[in-house]
Amino acid sequence: MTPLVLFDSLDLSKASNESFYTTTEIVAERSDNSYKVVSDLVRKYRFELEKIAPLNSFFKKLNVNNVGRSRKIYKLNEQQTLFFIPLLGNTPAVVQFKFDLAAAFVAMRNELQARKIARAVEKPKGVTLHQSISEWEHFPPHGNTWHTIIRSLLATTVTGLTKKQIQARDTDWRKEKTLLDLLNSEEMERYKMLESIAIAMIEAGSDYEPLKVAIKATMETKKAVSDPHQNDF
């Protein structure tokens, strides 16, 4: 099911409570209204909505193959949503949607706070990892590239995504940003666990390949322990 509240980027440098939004498509689906009814209502009250905040939108193809006709999707932030939802009336579906949407905005704010805390806690450890890599006996052949290689290994392992897929979480990716800014709070917890293993192995003089195998194996073992019945039939 589509989340009720969205956020364009997990980059903490741009994160704020004002960045969260729902869409007219989600509103139509969850309030049992047609998309035309909802979008017409947005256009009718556009002036009032834009007094709250700029009314942002994007176009989405109606065909799953991204060809043919498209529709204009409006984004509504939390304050705009509080104004707009009552305009749809008080049907059971709308009442339930208002309740679920309010909970979703609260959950998103909590996730943002948890993510900021996890990122702040990780930063001092990042210095230790940086120092460990810089003093590594295998550092000279690839130099500073090792910092990128090892951090990318940890990030891709905890997310199960490629480096490009992680970067794609951000609609405005730039080289000065780091993959760590695009991890959520749960992924950051796993990252810190793997980081401590990487530091220990580097300080023990391990080569890269054994380190890579250990990192991958640790994550697989953790998944197996968390789901002991995954191989049951």
C-alpha positions as CSV (number, residue, x, y, z in Angstrom):
1,M,0.0,0.0,0.0
2,T,1.2,3.5,-0.8
3,P,2.4,5.4,2.3
4,L,0.1,8.2,3.3
5,V,3.0,10.7,3.9
6,L,5.9,11.1,1.5
7,F,9.3,12.8,1.5
8,D,11.3,13.4,-1.6
9,S,14.7,12.8,-0.1
10,L,16.3,11.1,2.8
11,D,19.2,13.6,2.8
12,L,19.3,15.0,6.3
13,S,20.8,18.3,5.1
14,K,17.4,19.1,3.5
15,A,15.1,17.4,6.0
16,S,12.5,19.3,8.0
17,N,8.9,18.7,9.1
18,E,7.7,21.1,6.4
19,S,9.1,18.7,3.7
20,F,6.5,16.0,4.4
21,Y,3.5,15.8,2.2
22,T,0.6,13.8,1.0
23,T,-0.8,13.9,-2.6
24,T,-4.1,14.5,-4.2
25,E,-3.8,10.9,-5.6
26,I,-3.5,9.5,-2.1
27,V,-6.4,11.7,-0.8
28,A,-8.7,10.5,-3.6
29,E,-7.9,6.9,-3.0
30,R,-8.2,6.9,0.7
31,S,-11.3,9.2,1.0
32,D,-13.3,7.3,-1.6
33,N,-13.5,10.2,-3.9
34,S,-12.7,10.4,-7.6
35,Y,-9.4,12.0,-8.6
36,K,-11.4,14.6,-10.5
37,V,-13.4,15.6,-7.5
38,V,-10.2,16.1,-5.4
39,S,-8.2,17.9,-8.0
40,D,-11.1,20.2,-8.9
41,L,-11.4,21.0,-5.2
42,V,-7.7,21.9,-5.0
43,R,-8.0,24.2,-8.0
44,K,-11.2,25.8,-6.4
45,Y,-9.3,26.6,-3.2
46,R,-5.9,27.1,-4.7
47,F,-5.7,30.7,-3.4
48,E,-6.3,29.6,0.2
49,L,-3.9,26.7,-0.1
50,E,-1.2,28.9,-1.5
51,K,-1.6,31.3,1.4
52,I,-0.4,28.5,3.6
53,A,2.5,27.3,1.4
54,P,3.4,27.1,-2.3
55,L,1.2,24.5,-4.0
56,N,3.7,22.1,-5.6
57,S,2.8,19.5,-8.2
58,F,4.2,17.0,-10.7
59,F,2.9,15.0,-13.6
60,K,2.5,11.2,-13.4
61,K,1.9,8.9,-16.4
62,L,-1.4,6.9,-16.1
63,N,0.1,3.9,-17.9
64,V,2.3,1.6,-15.9
65,N,4.8,1.7,-18.8
66,N,5.2,5.5,-18.5
67,V,3.7,6.2,-21.9
68,G,0.5,8.0,-23.0
69,R,-1.6,10.4,-20.9
70,S,-0.5,11.8,-17.6
71,R,-2.3,13.5,-14.7
72,K,-1.2,16.5,-12.6
73,I,-0.6,15.4,-9.0
74,Y,-0.7,18.1,-6.3
75,K,1.4,17.9,-3.1
76,L,-0.2,19.0,0.2
77,N,1.9,19.6,3.3
78,E,0.5,19.0,6.7
79,Q,-0.9,22.4,7.2
80,Q,-2.5,22.4,3.7
81,T,-3.9,19.0,4.4
82,L,-5.5,20.1,7.7
83,F,-7.3,22.8,5.7
84,F,-8.2,20.7,2.8
85,I,-9.5,17.3,4.2
86,P,-12.5,18.8,6.0
87,L,-13.7,20.2,2.6
88,L,-14.4,16.6,1.6
89,G,-17.1,16.2,4.2
90,N,-17.3,13.7,7.1
91,T,-18.1,10.4,5.4
92,P,-16.7,7.3,7.3
93,A,-13.9,7.0,4.8
94,V,-12.8,10.6,5.2
95,V,-13.0,10.4,9.0
96,Q,-10.8,7.3,9.0
97,F,-8.4,8.9,6.5
98,K,-8.0,12.0,8.7
99,F,-7.2,9.8,11.6
100,D,-4.7,7.7,9.7
101,L,-3.1,10.7,8.0
102,A,-2.5,12.5,11.3
103,A,-0.8,9.4,12.7
104,A,1.3,9.1,9.6
105,F,2.6,12.7,9.9
106,V,3.5,12.1,13.5
107,A,5.3,8.8,12.6
108,M,7.2,10.6,9.9
109,R,8.3,13.4,12.3
110,N,9.4,10.7,14.8
111,E,11.4,8.9,12.1
112,L,13.1,12.1,11.1
113,Q,14.1,12.8,14.7
114,A,15.4,9.2,15.1
115,R,17.4,9.5,11.9
116,K,19.0,12.7,13.0
117,I,20.0,11.2,16.4
118,A,21.4,8.1,14.8
119,R,23.4,10.2,12.3
120,A,24.8,12.4,15.1
121,V,25.8,9.4,17.2
122,E,27.6,7.9,14.2
123,K,29.7,10.9,13.3
124,P,32.3,10.5,16.1
125,K,32.7,6.8,15.1
126,G,33.1,7.9,11.5
127,V,36.4,9.7,12.5
128,T,37.6,6.4,14.0
129,L,36.8,4.5,10.8
130,H,38.5,7.2,8.8
131,Q,41.7,7.0,10.9
132,S,41.7,3.2,10.8
133,I,41.5,3.2,7.0
134,S,44.1,5.9,6.7
135,E,46.5,3.9,8.9
136,W,45.7,0.6,7.2
137,E,48.6,-1.3,5.7
138,H,46.6,-1.9,2.5
139,F,45.8,1.9,2.2
140,P,48.7,3.0,-0.2
141,P,47.6,0.9,-3.3
142,H,44.3,2.7,-3.6
143,G,44.8,5.7,-1.3
144,N,41.7,7.7,-0.4
145,T,39.6,5.4,-2.6
146,W,39.5,3.0,0.3
147,H,37.3,5.4,2.3
148,T,34.7,5.4,-0.4
149,I,35.0,1.7,-1.1
150,I,34.5,0.6,2.5
151,R,31.7,3.0,3.4
152,S,29.9,2.0,0.2
153,L,30.3,-1.6,1.2
154,L,28.7,-1.0,4.5
155,A,25.8,1.2,3.1
156,T,25.0,-1.2,0.3
157,T,25.0,-4.2,2.7
158,V,22.6,-2.7,5.2
159,T,20.2,-1.5,2.6
160,G,20.4,-4.4,0.1
161,L,20.7,-1.7,-2.6
162,T,23.4,-0.7,-5.0
163,K,25.2,2.6,-4.6
164,K,23.2,4.1,-7.4
165,Q,19.9,2.9,-6.0
166,I,20.8,4.6,-2.6
167,Q,21.7,7.8,-4.4
168,A,18.4,7.6,-6.3
169,R,16.6,8.1,-3.0
170,D,17.6,11.7,-3.3
171,T,16.1,13.8,-6.1
172,D,19.0,16.2,-6.0
173,W,22.1,14.0,-5.6
174,R,25.4,15.8,-5.5
175,K,29.0,14.5,-5.0
176,E,29.5,16.4,-1.8
177,K,26.7,14.4,-0.1
178,T,27.4,11.0,1.5
179,L,25.4,7.7,1.3
180,L,25.0,7.9,5.1
181,D,22.7,10.9,4.8
182,L,20.3,8.7,2.8
183,L,20.0,5.8,5.3
184,N,17.0,5.6,7.6
185,S,17.3,5.1,11.3
186,E,17.1,1.3,11.2
187,E,19.7,1.2,8.5
188,M,22.0,3.5,10.5
189,E,21.8,1.1,13.4
190,R,22.9,-1.8,11.2
191,Y,25.6,0.4,9.6
192,K,27.1,1.2,13.0
193,M,27.2,-2.5,13.9
194,L,29.0,-3.3,10.6
195,E,31.3,-0.3,11.0
196,S,32.6,-1.7,14.3
197,I,33.4,-5.0,12.7
198,A,35.2,-3.2,9.8
199,I,37.3,-1.2,12.2
200,A,38.3,-4.3,14.2
201,M,39.3,-6.2,11.1
202,I,41.2,-3.2,9.6
203,E,43.2,-2.7,12.9
204,A,43.9,-6.5,12.8
205,G,45.5,-6.1,9.4
206,S,42.9,-7.9,7.4
207,D,42.9,-7.6,3.6
208,Y,39.8,-6.2,1.8
209,E,38.3,-9.5,0.6
210,P,38.1,-11.2,4.0
211,L,36.6,-7.9,5.4
212,K,34.0,-7.9,2.6
213,V,33.1,-11.5,3.2
214,A,32.8,-11.0,7.0
215,I,30.5,-7.9,6.5
216,K,28.2,-9.7,4.1
217,A,28.1,-12.9,6.2
218,T,27.3,-10.9,9.4
219,M,24.3,-9.3,7.7
220,E,23.1,-12.6,6.4
221,T,23.4,-14.2,9.8
222,K,21.5,-11.4,11.4
223,K,18.7,-11.8,8.9
224,A,18.5,-15.5,9.6
225,V,18.4,-15.1,13.3
226,S,15.7,-12.4,13.0
227,D,13.6,-14.8,10.9
228,P,14.3,-18.4,12.2
229,H,11.4,-19.9,10.2
230,Q,12.3,-18.3,6.9
231,N,13.3,-21.7,5.4
232,D,10.2,-23.6,6.8
233,F,7.8,-25.0,4.3
